[in-house]
């Protein structure tokens, strides 16, 4: 389940309800869906969309989404760095950004300006996490250390998904640190003998 980092307060939230409630307070929808148990990791796009059709149709009804697809990226994806460079800079979209994570991990930084506060939070998502970032919400995205993610994406209009950059450089003030156990690399110190 998601981990929410509030870096300026040096605070982590790991409880699903606490994460959901905190994000709701800044306008972000977070839900946890139990992953479909019998869906193979290498399932085709059609198999994934079929397995999650009930949930996708409910999201379409709630948010006015008209289409869904599946995105799969990993460290061997051609042009991965160029692709990520488009999204790891603060931007907004003219429509909601909706992701249901099937596998892998990613990190969404949300630059919230709710409640008279200018705050950045980071939400690490993994399999089972659904996040909906409303249109015009300032944010950016990074992959975690293993550089792979597979997700269902929903769109109100595919053409509205173009990033509009703020050029604020706030994204450079926050490290893309994932908090899952496999992403914190151990550091070994070698002591030279005299």
Rosetta blueprint (number, residue, H / E / L):
1 X L
2 X L
3 X E
4 X E
5 X E
6 X E
7 X H
8 X H
9 X H
10 X L
11 X E
12 X E
13 X E
14 X L
15 X L
16 X H
17 X H
18 X H
19 X H
20 X H
21 X H
22 X H
23 X H
24 X H
25 X H
26 X L
27 X L
28 X L
29 X E
30 X E
31 X E
32 X E
33 X L
34 X L
35 X L
36 X L
37 X L
38 X L
39 X L
40 X L
41 X L
42 X L
43 X L
44 X L
45 X H
46 X H
47 X H
48 X H
49 X H
50 X H
51 X H
52 X L
53 X H
54 X H
55 X H
56 X H
57 X H
58 X H
59 X H
60 X H
61 X H
62 X H
63 X H
64 X L
65 X L
66 X L
67 X E
68 X E
69 X E
70 X E
71 X E
72 X E
73 X E
74 X L
75 X L
76 X L
77 X L
78 X L
79 X L
80 X H
81 X H
82 X H
83 X H
84 X H
85 X H
86 X H
87 X H
88 X L
89 X L
90 X L
91 X E
92 X E
93 X L
94 X L
95 X L
96 X L
97 X E
98 X E
99 X E
100 X E
101 X E
102 X E
103 X E
104 X E
105 X L
106 X E
107 X E
108 X E
109 X E
110 X E
111 X E
112 X E
113 X L
114 X H
115 X H
116 X H
117 X L
118 X L
119 X E
120 X E
121 X E
122 X E
123 X E
124 X E
125 X E
126 X L
127 X L
128 X L
129 X E
130 X E
131 X E
132 X E
133 X E
134 X L
135 X L
136 X L
137 X L
138 X E
139 X E
140 X E
141 X E
142 X E
143 X E
144 X L
145 X L
146 X L
147 X L
148 X L
149 X E
150 X E
151 X E
152 X E
153 X E
154 X E
155 X E
156 X L
157 X L
158 X H
159 X H
160 X H
161 X H
162 X L
163 X L
164 X E
165 X E
166 X L
167 X L
168 X L
169 X L
170 X H
171 X H
172 X H
173 X H
174 X L
175 X L
176 X L
177 X L
178 X L
179 X L
180 X L
181 X H
182 X H
183 X H
184 X L
185 X L
186 X L
187 X L
188 X L
189 X L
190 X L
191 X L
192 X L
193 X L
194 X L
